[in-house]
Amino acid sequence: MTRIAFIILIAFLGALAACDENRIYEKNKNFENKEWLADSTQTFDFNIKDSTLTYNIYYNIRNTISYPFQNIYVKYSLKDSTDKELDSQLINNDLFDPKTGKPYGDGLGDVFDHQFPILKNYSFDNSGKYTITLQQFMRRDTLPDIIAAGIRLEKVTKDNKTEQ
């Protein structure tokens, strides 16, 4: 009986976690051997159905505690269906506290998940297909202990609206 209750609890928690009404798109891509190569641009295609809404766009990083740097530089590019670049920027985010070395993010064991904003309260001009690319821009061609990178797109509501 205890085993059945445990299975039901796990199923319930999984269903609860899957219920995210604001999420429009989220995908993470795992790296072979936990290494992000400088020439390994990650590409994510998504559709915007309602261009009257505003959206928050984030990039996700999953790393191990053995990641050898405090921070990560990531370059992103947002393009529309005609391949016109709408936005591009090099951004720097800390994965570890600079003084203590304590990892930021949500962790389980020696793995930590981070979600960093790319664009907040962003309005798409048209409905249709869009593409975001992510590329690591560190001083090393091979970035060790990066397990995955991804993006998340969510519609803005009064509960998650952020300042520009």
C-alpha positions as CSV (number, residue, x, y, z in Angstrom):
1,M,0.0,0.0,0.0
2,T,2.8,2.4,0.8
3,R,4.4,1.8,-2.6
4,I,1.1,2.7,-4.4
5,A,0.7,5.9,-2.3
6,F,4.3,6.9,-3.2
7,I,3.6,6.3,-6.9
8,I,0.4,8.4,-6.7
9,L,2.3,11.2,-4.9
10,I,5.0,11.2,-7.6
11,A,2.4,11.3,-10.4
12,F,0.6,14.1,-8.6
13,L,3.7,16.2,-8.1
14,G,4.7,15.6,-11.8
15,A,1.3,16.7,-13.0
16,L,1.4,19.8,-10.7
17,A,4.9,20.8,-12.0
18,A,3.6,20.4,-15.6
19,C,0.8,22.9,-14.9
20,D,2.4,26.2,-15.9
21,E,-0.2,28.3,-17.6
22,N,2.2,31.1,-18.5
23,R,4.7,28.9,-20.3
24,I,4.4,29.1,-24.0
25,Y,7.6,27.2,-24.9
26,E,10.5,25.7,-22.9
27,K,13.2,23.4,-24.2
28,N,16.7,22.5,-23.0
29,K,19.4,20.7,-25.0
30,N,21.9,18.5,-23.3
31,F,25.6,18.6,-24.3
32,E,27.6,15.5,-25.0
33,N,30.2,14.9,-22.3
34,K,29.0,17.9,-20.3
35,E,30.9,20.3,-22.6
36,W,29.6,23.3,-24.5
37,L,31.8,23.9,-27.5
38,A,32.3,27.5,-28.7
39,D,31.1,26.6,-32.2
40,S,28.1,24.7,-30.9
41,T,25.3,27.3,-31.3
42,Q,22.0,26.1,-29.8
43,T,19.0,26.9,-31.9
44,F,15.4,27.1,-30.6
45,D,12.4,27.6,-32.9
46,F,9.0,28.6,-31.5
47,N,5.7,30.1,-32.6
48,I,4.0,33.2,-31.4
49,K,0.2,32.8,-31.9
50,D,-0.8,36.1,-30.2
51,S,1.2,39.2,-31.0
52,T,-1.0,41.4,-28.8
53,L,0.5,39.8,-25.7
54,T,3.8,40.6,-24.1
55,Y,6.4,37.9,-23.2
56,N,9.3,37.2,-21.0
57,I,12.2,35.3,-22.5
58,Y,14.8,33.5,-20.4
59,Y,17.8,31.3,-21.1
60,N,18.4,28.3,-19.0
61,I,21.8,26.8,-17.9
62,R,22.4,23.5,-16.1
63,N,25.9,23.1,-14.7
64,T,27.8,21.0,-12.2
65,I,29.5,22.2,-9.1
66,S,32.8,21.5,-10.9
67,Y,32.2,24.3,-13.4
68,P,35.6,26.1,-13.3
69,F,34.4,29.7,-13.6
70,Q,32.3,32.1,-11.5
71,N,30.3,33.3,-14.5
72,I,29.2,32.6,-18.0
73,Y,29.0,34.8,-21.1
74,V,26.3,33.9,-23.5
75,K,25.4,35.6,-26.8
76,Y,21.8,35.3,-27.9
77,S,20.1,36.3,-31.1
78,L,16.4,36.6,-31.8
79,K,15.3,36.4,-35.4
80,D,11.9,36.4,-37.1
81,S,10.7,34.0,-39.9
82,T,12.5,36.1,-42.6
83,D,15.8,35.6,-40.7
84,K,15.8,39.3,-39.7
85,E,17.7,39.9,-36.5
86,L,15.3,41.6,-34.0
87,D,17.7,41.6,-31.0
88,S,21.1,40.3,-30.1
89,Q,23.3,40.8,-27.1
90,L,26.2,39.4,-25.1
91,I,25.2,38.9,-21.5
92,N,27.2,37.9,-18.4
93,N,25.6,36.0,-15.5
94,D,27.1,34.7,-12.3
95,L,26.7,31.0,-11.6
96,F,28.6,31.2,-8.3
97,D,28.9,33.8,-5.5
98,P,32.1,35.8,-6.3
99,K,33.2,35.9,-2.6
100,T,32.1,32.6,-1.2
101,G,32.1,30.4,-4.3
102,K,28.6,29.1,-3.2
103,P,26.6,28.1,-6.3
104,Y,23.5,30.1,-7.3
105,G,20.5,28.5,-8.8
106,D,18.3,25.5,-7.9
107,G,20.5,22.6,-7.0
108,L,20.1,18.9,-6.4
109,G,23.3,17.1,-5.5
110,D,26.1,18.7,-7.6
111,V,23.8,19.9,-10.4
112,F,22.4,23.4,-10.5
113,D,19.8,25.0,-12.7
114,H,19.7,28.7,-13.6
115,Q,17.2,30.8,-15.5
116,F,18.3,34.3,-16.6
117,P,16.2,36.9,-18.4
118,I,17.0,37.8,-22.0
119,L,14.0,40.0,-22.8
120,K,11.3,41.2,-20.4
121,N,7.9,42.4,-21.4
122,Y,8.8,41.9,-25.0
123,S,6.2,42.5,-27.8
124,F,6.4,40.6,-31.1
125,D,5.3,42.6,-34.1
126,N,3.6,39.6,-35.8
127,S,2.4,36.1,-35.1
128,G,4.6,33.4,-36.6
129,K,7.8,31.5,-36.2
130,Y,10.8,33.0,-34.4
131,T,14.2,31.6,-33.6
132,I,16.6,32.2,-30.7
133,T,20.2,31.1,-30.8
134,L,22.5,30.7,-27.8
135,Q,26.3,30.6,-28.0
136,Q,28.8,30.4,-25.2
137,F,31.2,33.3,-25.4
138,M,33.9,32.4,-22.8
139,R,37.6,32.5,-23.5
140,R,37.8,28.8,-23.8
141,D,36.6,26.9,-26.9
142,T,35.4,24.0,-24.7
143,L,33.4,25.0,-21.7
144,P,33.4,22.0,-19.2
145,D,30.7,21.0,-16.8
146,I,27.8,22.6,-18.6
147,I,25.2,19.9,-18.9
148,A,22.5,21.8,-20.9
149,A,21.3,25.1,-22.2
150,G,17.8,26.2,-23.2
151,I,15.2,28.9,-23.4
152,R,11.8,29.6,-21.8
153,L,9.1,31.8,-23.3
154,E,6.2,32.8,-21.1
155,K,3.4,35.3,-21.5
156,V,3.4,38.2,-19.1
157,T,0.7,38.4,-16.5
158,K,0.3,40.6,-13.5
159,D,2.0,38.0,-11.4
160,N,5.2,37.8,-13.4
161,K,5.5,41.3,-14.9
162,T,8.9,42.7,-14.4
163,E,10.6,46.0,-14.8
164,Q,12.6,46.7,-17.9
